[in-house]
């Protein structure tokens, strides 16, 4: 899936951590919805514990608030 048009909407400069790539947020989100997981806190926990979720977020798990804002 081509998500390059969404990358332009996120700022990658300035103060603080740079924005997560869109693919690193959409892949675990879509997989979790297909898996029946809708809680952002549970998705965050799975990104730390579950091998499949860790792979989908490139072993750099987003915070639950980042997932929620996305």
Buried (B, 14 or more C-beta within 10 A) or exposed (E): EEEEEEEEEEEEEEEEEEBBBBBBBBBBBEBBEEBEBEEBEEBBBBBEEBEEBBEBBEEEBBEBEBBEEB
